[in-house]
Amino acid sequence: MKPLTLRRLRRVIVLALLGAAAGAGTAQPAAQWAAQTTPPFGVMVHYLPDRQTIADIARFDVEAFVAALADMRASYLILTLGQNNGQYIAPNAALEALCPTSVRDRPPRDRPLEIGQALQRRGMALVLYLPFRALQADAALMRCLDDVSEQEPPPQRFILHWSAVIREWSDRYGRLAQGWWFDGTYDTRGMSDGDWSALCSAARSGNADRWLAFNPGEGPQRFSRRAAPCQDVMAGEFLQPPARPAGQASGLVFHVLTPLGSWWGRPSPPRFTAAQIRDWIAEAKARGGLFTLDLPLDADFRFLPAHVALVRSATAPGS
């Protein structure tokens, strides 16, 4: 990939602002993809919720990881590129041009690219996860990107910077990335049409059919809320989903996302039975939507055997 100079970075930001109309998109591609996804079931992984050494990350076995997803009959994976600890798992030329020291907090290999390619070989899709704001636990990175607390409105300079970062990843993964799931869309006051245009066009750069979910928070009042004008899939976050979750009046593709363990990314016994999971998947299918389980990884970056066995039972044909 060509090095991203400051001159080229400015051009990327301008393109992000000018690409609004083409990037806004409609709900049709997302609805069509969800309706054709069989089973309408996927897995979210909070990869690297805590800081890891580069040596630790090198132990991640991509093929074993994707083989386990296939064993569970998942149709897609929602993968965290980074969370609030300041560590990303993939290179990003725009981020490294803006904040050169950020390169020390990521491994040299492009794990999402490797995972996306392995998923594609097995007929599964990759969905990218990123916080809507700069990583809140990394004060230096927040200053560098001109961001403030996620509980306050995002500054316009941050939106310009973040759009360039998102666009770089969107272009890098292209058709490998079927969607984006943005977390922490808590305060969007003051955002202009141009601000949303920059973010939305950046998120669909490289794949105009990419579906987008923006998460305003958990629970029955928020899991189905539209938090961005270009959003076409519910964020779906629901810690205790009922058997028949209400929702979809917002016009978004139906989606429920819940952790199988006691909390997001936390290794613990499963909270649900195979019958409950089976029923939620059936409900998602009936509504042309998606059901996603957040599954933790152990210290060796592998799924818990009890979780794999339970999900396999729930997704078995004819069960």
N, C-alpha and C positions, 0 to 999 in steps of 0.2 A: 504494500500500500504506500502511496506517495506521502512523504512527510507533510504534516499540516503546519505551514508557516502562519505567522500572524496575519499576513495579507490574505492567504487563502481562508483562514478562519473568519475574517470579516466578510468574505464572499459567502461563506456557508450561512452566516447569520442573516445576511440580506436575503438569500434564497429562502431561508426559513420564513421570513416575513412575507415574501412575495408569493409563496406557494399555497396561500390560504384556500383559494377556491378549489384547487385540485385536490387538496388534502382533506377537506372537511368530510367528504364521503356521505354515504347514507347507511341505513341499517340493513339493506338488502343483502350485501355480501356476507355479513355476519350471520344473519338469520338463515341464509342458504347453507353456509358451512355448518352451523350448529345442527340443522335438520338432517344433514348428511353424515354427521359424526356418529359412528357406531362402534361401541356403545357411547352414549353421550356422557362419558365419564372420563375425568382426568385427575392428575395428581399435582399438587403444589408442593414445592420443596423450599423451605427457608434455608438455602445453602449458605454456610458461613454466618450464622447469626452472631457469633462471637469472633473476635480476631484470631486468626490462625497464622502459624509460621509458614513460610514458603515451602519448607520441607514437609509440613503436615499436608498442605494442599496437594503436593506432588503425589500423595498416596491415593488420590481420587481415581478410581477405576471406572472409566466412562463406559466400557462395554458391559461390565457387571451391573452397573447402575441402570443402563437402558434395558438390559435383559430382564431385570427385576420388574421394570415398568411393563414390559411385554408380558411377563408372567402374570401380572395383575390385570392384563387386558385393558390398560389405559389407552385412550385415544390421543391424549395430549399431555404435555408437561408445562406447568407454570414455574419458571426458574428465576430465582433472584439473582440479578446482576450485582446487587449491593444493597445493604440496608443502612442502618444508622450508625454503624461502628466506624465508617470511614474507609472500609475495604471493599474494593470491587474485584470481580473475578475475571474481568476481560479488559484488554487494552482499549483505549479510546483516544484517538489522536487529538480531538477537539479538547477534551478534558486535560490532556497532558500539555497542550499548547497554552491553555489558560492557567493551569496549576501544575507546573512541571514536577513538583515534589510528590504529586499523587501517584506517580509511577512506582514508588517504593512500596505501596500498599496493595499491589496486585501481583499475581503470579505471572511469569513470562509467557505461559501457554494460554491460548484462547479456549478455555473450557467450554463456554457456550457454543462456540463453533463446532467443536468436537462432539458435544452432546447433540446439537441440532442435526449434524450429519448422521450420527448413529440413529437418532430417532427417525429421520427420513428413510433410512434403509429398512426400517421395520414398519413403515407406514404410519408413524405417529407424528404429531405436530409439536412445535416448540412455541411457547408463549413466554414473553419476557416480562419480568417483574422489576419495577424500579420505584423508589419513593418519588412522590410528586415534587418534593423539595430536596434541597441539598442534605447530605447526611448529617443529622442533627447532633450527633455525638462528636463530630470532628469540627471543632471551632475554627481551625485554620482553613479547612476546605470551605466552610461556610463563608468566611471572610473573602476568600479568593473568588468565590462564585457570586459574591454580593447578595447573599441570602440572609434572612433573619429567621426567627422562630416560625415553625410551621403553624403556630396558632395565630400568626399575624398575616396580613395580606402580603403576597409575594412582590418584591420590588421589580420594576420593569427591567433593570439591568440583569437581574438574576434570570428572568424569563428568557432574555436574549441568549445568555450563556447556556442555560439548561436546554434550550431548543437546539443549539448547535451540538451539544453532547448527545442528546437523544437522536438527532439526525445521523450522527456518525455511526451509532450502533444500529439504527434502522437500515442504513445503507450497507453496513458490514454484513448483516445477517440476511438481508433481502428476502427472498421467497422462503428461506428456512423459517423465518419468524411469522407465525400466523396471527399473532396478537400481542398487545401490550396490556399489562395490568398495573395501573399506577396506584400506589398506596398513599394514604394520608392527604386526601384532597379536602382539607378541613376549612380553609379560609381562602376564598377566591375573590374577596371583595376588591373592587377597583380594577379588575382585569378587563382590558378592552377587547374589542373584536380582533384587533391586530395581535394582541397577546395570545389569545386562543388560536388564532390562525398560525402563529409561529409554532406553537406546541403541537397542534393537530397535524399540520402538514409534515412536521419533523417525524412524528410518530408513524405516519403512513408512507414516508419516503422509502423507496425500494420495494414496496408492496402496497398498492392502492387498496387492496381488498383486506388489509390487516384489520382485525377487530380491536376495539379499544374499550377498556373498562377503567373507570376512575372511582376509587373507593372513598366515600365520605364518612365511613365508620361502620360499626357493627350493629346488628339488631334489626327488629321488624320494621322500624321506621326509616332505616337508612340503607338496608341491603339492596333495595331496588331503586333507589333515588338516582336521577340523572344529575351528575356533578360536573359535567362538561358538555358543551354544545355538540362536540363530535363523538360523544360516547354512544355506542350501540349495543353493548352488553352490560347487564347488571354486574356490579362488583361482587355482590352475592354474599358478603361476609355475614355469617350467622352462627354464633357459638352454640346455640341450642335450637336448631331448626325444627319446627313442627312437622308432622307427617305431610301436610299440604300447605307449604308456605304461600301466603298471599303475596301478590305482586304482579307486575307486568303492565299496570296501568300507565306507566311512564313511556311505553312504546319500545322499551329495550328488550333484547333477547333475554329470556329467563335464565337465571344462574343462581345456584346456591353453593357456597364455599364454607366448609367447616373443618376443624381439625379432628382427626380420628383419635388423637391422644388428648391429654388434659389441657393442652395449650399449644399455640403455634410453635412448631418445630421442637417440642419438648418430648424426649423419649419417655413414654409411659404406656401402660396397658390401654388397649382400645376401649372407647366409651360406648361404642355402638355394636349391635349385632349384625350378622350378615343379612338378616331379613330387613332390618332398617335401611341399610345401604342399598339393598336391592330395590326397596320401595322408592327411595329418593331418586335412584337412577331411572326407574320407570316413570316417576312423576316428571322428571326433566324431559324424558323422551316424549311424553304425551303433550308437553307444552312447547315442544320444539326448542328446548333449551339444553343446559349443561349442569352437571353436578360434579363438584371438585372436592376431593379430600386432601387436606394438608397432612403430609406424612413426615415424621422426623427421620433423621439419619443418626446412626450411632457414631462412635469415635473414629471408626474406620470408613465413614461416609457410605454406609450401607443401610438399607431399609431394615426395620426390625422384623425378624422372621414371623412373629405372631401377627403383625400387621399384614404382611404379604399373604399369609395363609388365609386370614379373614377376608381380605379383598378378593383373593382368587375364588373363594367359596361364593362370595356375593355376585361376582361377575361371570360365573360358570354358565355356559349355554344351557338353557332349559331349566335353570334353577328357579 
